[in-house]
Amino acid sequence: HWHGFFQHHHNQMDGVAYIMQCPIAPGNYFLCDFNVQHQTGTFWYHS
């Protein structure tokens, strides 16, 4: 779950299983790749 970023049209990457996306199966991974442009501040991630 991200804090501080404006993720325009990418809220499915917010990490809430069964709500925003399917859960990640054991042994698999999910790559969250996005560009942050023209944003300043404090940003962090937690799960």
Secondary structure as UniProt FT lines:
FT   STRAND          2..3
FT   TURN            8..9
FT   HELIX           11..14
FT   TURN            18..20
FT   TURN            26..27
FT   STRAND          44..45
//
